[in-house]
Amino acid sequence: MVRRARIDEAAARRIFGILTWFSRTREAYDRERDFMIGQGIPASFLPDPGPGRFVSSASSSRACP
């Protein structure tokens, strides 16, 4: 699968989507992105997170009512 993702952007995006599905912080998202780049997948195949994907750390630390 990784071999295909090195040459197929759609495959790379699918794998990346699975790896980042539960990423709650930009740091976690970037760790997965760096991992895939380290596996030889072109950075241009991997999207940046969409706007509003992550909440600020200040608001995420508040307790739910």
Secondary structure per residue as TSV (DSSP state, phi and psi in degrees):
chain	resnum	aa	ss	phi	psi
A	1	M	-	360.0	-43.3
A	2	V	H	-65.6	-37.9
A	3	R	H	-58.9	-41.6
A	4	R	H	-68.3	-38.3
A	5	A	H	-64.1	-22.7
A	6	R	T	-69.1	-22.2
A	7	I	T	-121.8	-10.0
A	8	D	-	-121.5	108.5
A	9	E	H	-60.3	-40.1
A	10	A	H	-62.7	-41.4
A	11	A	H	-65.1	-41.9
A	12	A	H	-61.4	-42.5
A	13	R	H	-67.1	-36.6
A	14	R	H	-64.5	-47.6
A	15	I	H	-61.8	-45.1
A	16	F	H	-62.0	-39.2
A	17	G	H	-60.9	-40.7
A	18	I	H	-65.8	-45.5
A	19	L	H	-65.7	-29.8
A	20	T	H	-104.7	5.1
A	21	W	T	-52.5	-43.3
A	22	F	T	-102.4	11.5
A	23	S	-	-66.7	119.7
A	24	R	-	-98.7	-13.9
A	25	T	S	-127.9	158.3
A	26	R	H	-63.3	-34.3
A	27	E	H	-63.1	-44.0
A	28	A	H	-64.4	-41.3
A	29	Y	H	-60.8	-46.0
A	30	D	H	-66.6	-33.2
A	31	R	H	-61.3	-44.3
A	32	E	H	-66.3	-39.3
A	33	R	H	-63.4	-45.3
A	34	D	H	-63.1	-37.9
A	35	F	H	-60.6	-47.1
A	36	M	H	-66.0	-39.8
A	37	I	H	-62.2	-38.8
A	38	G	H	-64.9	-22.0
A	39	Q	T	-87.2	3.9
A	40	G	T	94.3	10.8
A	41	I	-	-86.0	127.4
A	42	P	-	-59.9	135.5
A	43	A	G	-59.4	-30.7
A	44	S	G	-66.6	-18.6
A	45	F	G	-79.3	-17.0
A	46	L	S	-103.4	124.9
A	47	P	-	-76.6	156.3
A	48	D	-	-80.6	155.8
A	49	P	-	-66.4	147.8
A	50	G	-	-68.7	159.1
A	51	P	T	-61.5	138.7
A	52	G	T	78.4	8.4
A	53	R	S	-65.3	-38.5
A	54	F	S	-114.3	140.3
A	55	V	-	-88.6	153.9
A	56	S	-	-64.8	153.7
A	57	S	H	-63.6	-29.4
A	58	A	H	-65.5	-43.6
A	59	S	H	-79.1	-26.3
A	60	S	H	-79.1	-15.4
A	61	S	T	-88.3	-7.6
A	62	R	S	-73.3	144.3
A	63	A	-	-74.8	146.4
A	64	C	-	-76.7	145.7
A	65	P	-	-68.9	360.0
